[in-house]
Amino acid sequence: MKLIVGLGNPGRQYVGSRHNIGYDVVDALAIRFGWVSSVDEFNRQAKTKFEGLALDGSASTGERTLLLMPMTYMNLSGRSVQAAMGFYQLTPDDVMIVLDDVALPCGKIRLRSSGSSGGHNGLKDIEQKLGTNNYPRLRIGIDPPPQFVPQRDYVLGKFSPDQRKRLDTAIPRACEAIEMWMREGVGKAMSLFNADVKDD
């Protein structure tokens, strides 16, 4: 079984914000897997469990999969991840965390099998709750904040029209990368989908 977690903040005011790109990818996966036909249908069908919204079924790869959006707010995301992993007795290798990254150009994606939080509060809490940073994660670039704009305000703000246009191709690409991870592992997915992103 695989667990795919999209990070974000609950609440109508955060819908479409840069910090909620993880939620957007989970929505897109549910549609791609044929589980729902729209975001609204996801919200209607998802169950409230593991301190989040959860939907499970057979993925396009044929493997049973749980899609999870923590509803704890970003800095407490680890509670939801820990609860779902414990219930299904999953290892960190079974988990993919999807999140935003201000260090990447908007629309670029980068897969990693492990690593630091990079200052991201969601990853910080997951690492603390799991006691390890050895779990796969997929970062989606949202651009750094403009000069004199506090990062907190920037990530909670909405995408510009140009950024949204770039995400229209980035989100399907992120879904493809996740499917590759599910079929062939994180190493293969990294070799194919990190090719156009410089290493840090």
ABEGO torsion letter per residue (X at the ends): XBBBBBBEBBEAAABGBAAAAAAAAAAAAAAAAGABABAAAAAAABBBBGGBBBBBEBBAAGBBBBBBBBAAEAAAAAAAAAAAAAAAGBBAAABBBBBBBAABBBGBBBBBABEBAGGBAAAAAAAAAAGBABBBBBBBBAEBBBBGBBAAAAAABBBBAAAAAAAAAAAAAAAAAAAAAAAAEAAAAAAAAAAABBBX
